[in-house]
Amino acid sequence: MKAGFSQPEKRTVASLFLLVAGCLALVGQARAEPQVVGYERFHAGKVTPEGGAVLFSELGCANCHGGSAVVVPRRGPNLVDLASRVDREWLREFLREPESGREGSPMPRMLHGLADDEVEAVLAFLGSLGKGIQFRADRHANAERGSALYHEKGCVACHAPTADFQPPHGGGKIVVSPLAVAYPDWNEKTSLAALTHFLTNPSAYRPDGRMPHFVLDRQESIDIASHMLDFQASDPREAASVKKWPVADPARIVRGKEIVARLNCAACHAIPGVKAGGLVDLSGEAGKGRTHCLSVEPVAGLPFYPIDDEQRDSLLAWLAGERAVEDTDGSITLAAMNCYACHDRDGKGGPTVEANPYFVGDEAIGDSGRLPPPLTGIGHKLRSEWLQGVFAGKEGSRVRPYLKTEMPLYRAHAAALTAWLQRIDAQPEARPLTERESDLEAGRKLLGIHGGVNCITCHHWGEKKSLGIGALDISALDERLRPEWFRGYLLDPAGYRAGTLMPPLWPGGQSMVPDVLGGDTERQIAAIWHFIRKGEGPPEGFPAHAAGQYEIVPRDRPVILRTFFEGAGSKAILVGFPGGVSLAYDGDKSRPALIWRGGFFDAYETWYSRSAPFGKPLGEDVHAFAPSDDAARFRGYRIDGEGNPTFLLHDGKRELSESFAVADGRLVRVLRWTEGEAPEVTHPAGLDVMVKATEGTLTCTYSWK
């Protein structure tokens, strides 16, 4: 009997296929008009000059004509090394019809009117740019971990969530926002290695910041890339590469360069050896735009945008009006750069209803613990050096580690954005604080819980954790904040962030602590600021904790403790052996993380702090295990009669275990496996290692030099 359909069955299947295709067409067709999120979110459905201003920037009009109100110019991607990063056939189709390569692409059609051989010449020239990329040969990828990172880091603020990922909030229902920026077909466009390379440093290829630069380590980049490409294998070396571009004839490359120069592609893209033409004046009758770039039909030699009537009319309204040279309230720039996807400003923006469930963090602090802070008056709030450091990713500028969604970098534009925000948010009339040296100790008391306003109940103070929920550290606020903003915030926290858990400590401007500084509100706030700036020691009320008071000392048998631990993560398992040798095992990555000699562990923070701080070894002779590329699943541990642990693992194919014990001051590690070759094993640097192998067993003995 032959497999397959009979002719009647084939006709039935074909009819069903056409029926389904027709239904899908009725549900919705792929969009042709360019998608500009800031326009669609705030200006769609009406014709406004402000909406036109956003489009004028984000469609690249300003690159040829100048006059944009957006602080950071919209630029096209860097075209260097395209032959290493992008499939040639995909690029050909994209250049002809950008919306076919990515739905809603803001790239205009540029090649209308060109013959096929001219298009091939353009491709030949683009393929000659750069020196090529030697991609690193990574050895491990984890698409599942990449999915978690994709949904937590902030990607879904702009892009659609994955269908099988359940949001932490919102009842687990997945709803895709109509504002979600579509992706191209990654497997058609690029490769795992090239996408990993891009995610590691997106600013190198998208310097305008429309693709935010999240700080990812190499493993995070490859895991996210694996998720986006749906690459399910664990070895990236199995992934396909970008097909090699054919060697182009030098004459064809020269011809392509001439065409690219004629089309003025360098107005939007950085192209080696090609300069942009001069700006084209837009003065005169705005209606002429209908016969030029804003024409309903393509005009030879000009960019063609398949915009809809509403977009066209908004652009014409912008061109016809008095065009402001500066965005004085921030609404045009923040909409253009889609900063509103994460932040609100003056009650506008913030995560959409669909994206909000994916923002996670410290639930104990409410929405302040999971949503990025408002940008209302941010130029008045933050000191210039600090604000610029936030944009540039300066070390120490991340003060909300409990937020899983991270602030991306805008290094190339940090100075310009800072100067602009401080200019438009300036409040010269804001009331200053008058600090008095004599009020220093009053500031200490007010910050504390003994007759003060209880700041340390919620806030950390340097190394000292808060007594309750883990809100941000306030011991160095003077490095971040302007004192005038600090005063206004303490008087009305909810006026800055609605729903904040920060209480009004001076309701109606009246002090609730009449016994300190005579209940003078202004003087009390100034005293708190003065102690933050110049005070020594902590505020009053932290519990006494003498060194060694909660130290755990293993004596007769090993002590095993679960905790959060630096270098071993949030699923650390500590093992302290009698005699002063200790181990920290990472239960998340299923591997030993640290070993040390000396003191074992001080459990005070673990037992008494609600903020779940990360502990540290008490000993000083600490050695870290090198990370391993092998991935295994942790399946718990068991303890032998002497109290020594054996950790149980599964690498997807077989059972493994590794036992730890101490003999003669040396740590003995015994790995066992049920079948196959020995697993990859890494060792801590700086120690003597003796390895003995037998069938199915590997014994490693670590001794201090």
Summary of the structure (lengths in Angstrom):
residues: 705
radius of gyration: 30.5
end to end distance: 74.5
largest distance: 99.7
contacts: 2110
relative contact order: 0.08
helix: 36%
strand: 14%
